[in-house]
Amino acid sequence: MAKKRPQTKAKRPQAAGGADGAIPVVGGREPCPCGSGRRYKACHGRDAAHAVTELVHRPFEGLPGECDWVALRELVPAATVELTLKDGLPEGVPSVTLATVLPMAWPALRRDDGSVLIGLQNDTSSGDISRDLADTLQRALEAEPGTPVQGRRAPADGPRLQELLAAESPFEPVVHSGFEFWVPDAENATPEVTASLERANAAAIPTVRLSGVDAAYWCETPEKNHLRWVMPHPEERLLDALARLHAQGRSSLGEGTRLVGSFRAHGLTVPVWDLPSEVRAEDVEKPAAEFAERLAAALAVEEPLTAEERRARGGLTNRQVTLS
């Protein structure tokens, strides 16, 4: 049920510190960018470890499309979303695009034309992904065209995405079959970026976002296919509703499909169904819409669970894991 992110096997670009004196974040065993000669974890990494902010369990809460933010962070190999800034685009920045992954594992990239790409699946050094991404976004808007943005620990008093993005704008992911969106001019891409693109494409799991329900993603694996559906409902109420349907034999998405459990990701619950390998994304559109109606009815039930429903709930929660 866990996601499979493309592995670029490339080190992030490093520098000895920015104009503000910040030390970039690197791997714990790598030399510290400050030039001390010690490993990062024994030098500035020690300070960074103690400066981690308190974990924010729902970092995308309050953003349009919270469920899709979670899906793109944890489930989807290749996707992009056009973002709308609350204060509008600065001069010289034609667009800001959120991407699941960027080449060379860059946190962000200011393209030659001034547009900005932000990577969502990068590791973050604080307990608040929203604050880290906001810091990366602000620095990308100010970067020179044609340059990547370094990773760093965001200031504890810095803004969060909720303060920078327009709350009324829709969040509409576009899922891609590969990472060709990295290189609008493939012929002039550097060898490093080309190699990173080839590795990422080879690792990407075919994924499709369903159109009839929110934040449900079909994916294809060698043995079987899956539907992973990020849901916004309070966890306990959702598990009760799923248990009621499971006990009634109404939790599947059609013949040969099975609700196998769920996992938690960034404060939300993600039920997972196993699907036969011949079941494609378009085949589950109607069953998923029908399940959404059954789930809505089950969520409205206030009575305590029956003994059979409690057993069903126990089976579902025994297979639950937490990704964040």
ABEGO torsion letter per residue (X at the ends): XBBBBBBAGBBBBBBAEBAAGBBBBBBAABBBAAGAGBBAAABAAAAAAAABBBBBABAABGBBGAAAAAAAAAABABBBBBBBBAAEBBBGBABBBBBABBBGGBABBBBAAGBBBBBAABBBABABAAAAAAAAAAAAAABBBGBBBBBBBBBAABBBAAAABBAABBBBBBBBABAAAABABAAABBAAAAAAAAAAAAABBBBBBBAABBGBBBBBBAABBBBBBBBABBAAAAAAAAAAAAAAGAABAEBGBBBAEBBBBGGBBBBBBBBBAABBAAAAAAAAAAAAAAAAAAAABABBBBAAAAAAAAAAAAABBBAX
